[in-house]
């Protein structure tokens, strides 16, 4: 395995564990808002949606083909950029799941769709690295 592939794998594992770590505090926070008006939750959901779209745009606009893969600093900046964007995507998907659960109850297909969306983002990250042919 090339260095950049190993680095990318480590980055994605770190993001995954951070998402697990942050899920429960986020869930606790939103569930503590049990007397919050539904319109407030829908407003928060709209803001989270904007965050998700912006993070996805940044993540998909980035390409490993444009970095200098021979320089560690260039690779680290690229990994940091995509890692932060993927963390934002994951956090926004977690918040979306929790808010939707508060608004309409447990909806397994919706949660499964969010998980599939995050998996697709991770696969895209690996595919972009592969197509860069570094």
Helices and strands as residue ranges (DSSP letters): H 3-32, H 38-61, G 64-66, H 72-104, H 108-131
